[in-house]
Amino acid sequence: MIAAHPDSISMNLFSDHGERKYLNRRERKRFYKALSVLKELSERTFCETIFWTGCRPSEALELEYLRVDVQDAFLVFRSLKKRGYNSGKQFRTVPIPKGFAKLLDKAHGILRVQKQKDSNLMRRLWHFGRQTGWRLIKRVMEAAKIFGIRACARGLRHSFGIHAILSRVPETRLQSWMGHASLKTTAIYVQAAGAEDRAFAKLMWKQEAYGTC
């Protein structure tokens, strides 16, 4: 019997009671604005890395200087959820805004370390553990007045997936960015409901010319 991939187990954007597990557009904006509550740039860049890439906290914490490209603005994550022979051997490239790439350089001295071309390249950007990372994200969520099941790193990851789909990012591209083993997992984000569907619904309503959009 073949075991299901971890990504596909209990993958749902709503709780058993129908509560959203993801941040909607307004909450994403509030979260980004609330990042200012973190005075240490290195703490902010951790939270912002998950915000811009949808990576898992463990993947962010494992990020090394060698795998940050400031010039072309992208990060290379090790896909930590791969199993078997490919465990720890698969990497994926995720683009980031150039402004954020510059912030990473400012906070961590990326270009300076990369110019040295020594063992420091294998150093990790963040030296704290997952519990500290969790607390940092929780602090920003509270400052943004976001509570409940979605006020966590997974809520950020889910919101990245939904925001990408609503921004017309192809599913295959999103699959690669999020490190999903199966496109069936990525397809979950296509099923986003509620206010996030309004962008699509408006196009439909306009075609009917009801004038009530």
Phi, psi and omega per residue, in radians:
M1 nan 2.268 -3.122
I2 -1.543 2.196 -3.127
A3 -1.285 2.561 3.113
A4 -1.248 2.579 3.095
H5 -1.211 2.469 -3.105
P6 -0.894 -0.612 -3.118
D7 -1.087 -0.499 -3.025
S8 -1.613 -0.098 -3.119
I9 -1.450 2.152 3.100
S10 0.922 0.580 3.123
M11 -1.379 1.884 -3.086
N12 -2.617 2.495 -3.127
L13 -1.581 0.028 3.129
F14 -2.369 2.605 3.074
S15 -1.303 3.089 3.117
D16 -1.098 -0.344 -3.135
H17 -1.779 0.119 3.089
G18 1.525 0.183 3.127
E19 -1.369 2.360 3.125
R20 -1.081 2.439 3.053
K21 -1.786 0.086 -3.083
Y22 -2.235 2.788 3.063
L23 -1.487 2.357 3.049
N24 -1.449 -3.089 -3.045
R25 -1.061 -0.737 -3.125
R26 -1.144 -0.703 3.137
E27 -1.203 -0.621 3.074
R28 -1.060 -0.741 3.129
K29 -1.131 -0.718 3.132
R30 -1.151 -0.692 3.120
F31 -1.087 -0.804 -3.116
Y32 -1.077 -0.739 3.133
K33 -1.141 -0.643 -3.086
A34 -1.315 -0.140 3.090
L35 -1.021 -0.370 -3.133
S36 -1.142 -0.238 3.120
V37 -1.199 -0.362 3.109
L38 -1.554 1.926 -3.056
K39 -1.394 -0.459 3.102
E40 -1.459 2.129 -3.115
L41 -1.022 -0.649 -3.117
S42 -1.149 -0.490 3.078
E43 -1.316 -0.720 3.123
R44 -1.100 -0.735 -3.082
T45 -1.134 -0.517 3.079
F46 -1.099 -0.903 -3.137
C47 -1.117 -0.677 -3.085
E48 -1.256 -0.499 3.077
T49 -1.076 -0.761 3.103
I50 -1.183 -0.674 3.133
F51 -1.039 -0.803 -3.045
W52 -1.475 -0.364 -3.036
T53 -2.050 -0.313 -3.095
G54 1.233 0.302 -3.127
C55 -1.267 2.874 3.050
R56 -1.387 2.601 3.129
P57 -0.948 -0.707 -3.141
S58 -1.108 -0.581 3.117
E59 -1.270 -0.628 3.086
A60 -1.161 -0.789 -3.100
L61 -1.154 -0.382 -3.122
E62 -1.554 -0.077 -3.073
L63 -1.157 2.273 -3.123
E64 -1.878 2.800 3.134
Y65 -0.985 -0.609 -3.111
L66 -1.060 -0.457 -3.006
R67 -1.862 0.454 3.042
V68 -2.050 2.118 3.099
D69 -1.889 1.788 -3.100
V70 -1.276 -0.713 -3.064
Q71 -1.112 -0.873 -3.109
D72 -1.636 -0.036 3.044
A73 1.033 1.212 2.985
F74 -2.690 2.762 3.110
L75 -2.049 2.598 3.098
V76 -2.011 1.953 -3.123
F77 -1.723 2.505 2.955
R78 -1.443 2.208 -3.131
S79 -1.364 1.676 -2.989
L80 -1.307 -0.257 -3.103
K81 -1.578 0.024 3.090
K82 -1.196 2.497 -3.089
R83 -1.975 2.938 3.039
G84 1.186 -2.459 -3.056
Y85 -1.042 -0.602 -3.073
N86 -1.456 0.021 -3.107
S87 -1.015 2.108 3.111
G88 1.314 0.102 -3.069
K89 -1.948 -0.120 -3.099
Q90 -1.839 2.374 -3.137
F91 -2.165 2.726 3.087
R92 -2.422 2.541 -3.134
T93 -1.752 2.293 3.135
V94 -2.243 2.164 3.129
P95 -1.250 2.647 3.073
I96 -2.348 2.749 3.086
P97 -1.039 2.509 -3.114
K98 -1.098 -0.555 3.093
G99 -1.110 -0.658 3.116
F100 -1.266 -0.615 3.084
A101 -1.047 -0.706 3.110
K102 -1.175 -0.629 3.114
L103 -1.159 -0.684 3.078
L104 -1.053 -0.737 3.130
D105 -1.134 -0.725 -3.141
K106 -1.126 -0.715 -3.073
A107 -1.355 -0.589 -2.991
H108 -2.079 -0.075 -3.140
G109 1.112 0.770 -3.051
I110 -1.003 -0.949 -3.064
L111 -1.106 -0.649 3.132
R112 -1.093 -0.798 -3.140
V113 -1.170 -0.703 -3.118
Q114 -1.147 -0.539 3.122
K115 -1.206 -0.453 -3.121
Q116 -1.240 -0.499 3.099
K117 0.880 0.845 3.099
D118 -2.214 -2.829 -3.077
S119 -1.107 -0.312 3.121
N120 -1.101 -0.373 3.122
L121 -1.069 -0.465 -3.126
M122 -1.574 0.057 3.122
R123 -1.299 2.578 3.112
R124 -1.488 2.608 -3.122
L125 -1.195 -0.658 -3.097
W126 -2.064 2.419 -3.064
H127 -1.921 0.137 3.079
F128 -1.689 2.969 -3.092
G129 -1.678 -3.075 -3.080
R130 -1.129 -0.604 -3.134
Q131 -1.098 -0.737 3.096
T132 -1.151 -0.743 3.106
G133 -1.032 -0.741 3.119
W134 -1.065 -0.756 -3.119
R135 -1.144 -0.636 3.122
L136 -1.112 -0.799 3.131
I137 -1.120 -0.726 3.128
K138 -1.072 -0.675 -3.140
R139 -1.105 -0.744 3.123
V140 -1.185 -0.704 3.123
M141 -1.038 -0.769 -3.132
E142 -1.139 -0.694 3.109
A143 -1.133 -0.542 3.128
A144 -1.509 -0.004 -3.123
K145 1.044 0.792 3.061
I146 -1.978 2.121 -3.068
F147 -2.293 3.054 3.099
G148 1.585 -2.864 -3.011
I149 -1.111 -0.418 -3.092
R150 -1.550 -0.118 -3.070
A151 -1.438 1.080 -3.089
C152 -2.748 3.096 -3.129
A153 -1.086 -0.649 3.118
R154 -1.124 -0.617 3.080
G155 -1.090 -0.658 3.077
L156 -1.155 -0.753 -3.133
R157 -1.084 -0.804 3.110
H158 -1.083 -0.706 -3.103
S159 -1.166 -0.572 3.079
F160 -1.090 -0.786 -3.136
G161 -1.074 -0.794 -3.133
I162 -1.178 -0.759 3.132
H163 -1.067 -0.656 3.124
A164 -1.140 -0.772 3.135
I165 -1.117 -0.753 3.129
L166 -1.189 -0.345 3.091
S167 -1.617 0.200 3.076
R168 1.217 0.456 3.018
V169 -1.248 2.250 3.137
P170 -1.031 2.515 -3.109
E171 -1.024 -0.674 -3.122
T172 -1.142 -0.610 3.104
R173 -1.206 -0.776 3.129
L174 -1.103 -0.668 3.083
Q175 -0.980 -0.771 3.133
S176 -1.155 -0.788 -3.109
W177 -1.077 -0.697 -3.060
M178 -1.548 -0.158 3.104
G179 1.290 0.560 3.102
H180 -1.365 2.401 3.107
A181 -1.291 -0.528 -3.077
S182 -2.226 2.494 3.090
L183 -1.176 -0.363 3.110
K184 -1.111 -0.584 3.103
T185 -1.190 -0.771 -3.140
T186 -1.093 -0.604 -3.090
A187 -1.076 -0.329 3.110
I188 -0.985 -0.627 -3.073
Y189 -1.276 -0.344 3.089
V190 -1.209 -0.414 -3.071
Q191 -1.529 0.201 -3.139
A192 -0.955 2.376 -3.079
A193 -2.107 -3.031 3.069
G194 1.343 -2.532 -3.053
A195 -1.096 -0.455 -3.117
E196 -1.145 -0.391 3.133
D197 -1.416 -0.168 -3.031
R198 -1.036 -0.625 3.134
A199 -1.048 -0.712 3.108
F200 -1.289 -0.727 -3.089
A201 -1.109 -0.635 3.134
K202 -1.045 -0.685 3.110
L203 -1.079 -0.711 3.133
M204 -1.167 -0.762 -3.107
W205 -1.161 -0.665 3.139
K206 -1.108 -0.619 3.127
Q207 -1.120 -0.504 3.121
E208 -1.499 -0.211 3.072
A209 1.007 0.744 3.108
Y210 -1.409 -0.400 3.128
G211 1.269 0.411 -3.103
T212 -2.077 0.358 -3.075
C213 -1.154 nan nan
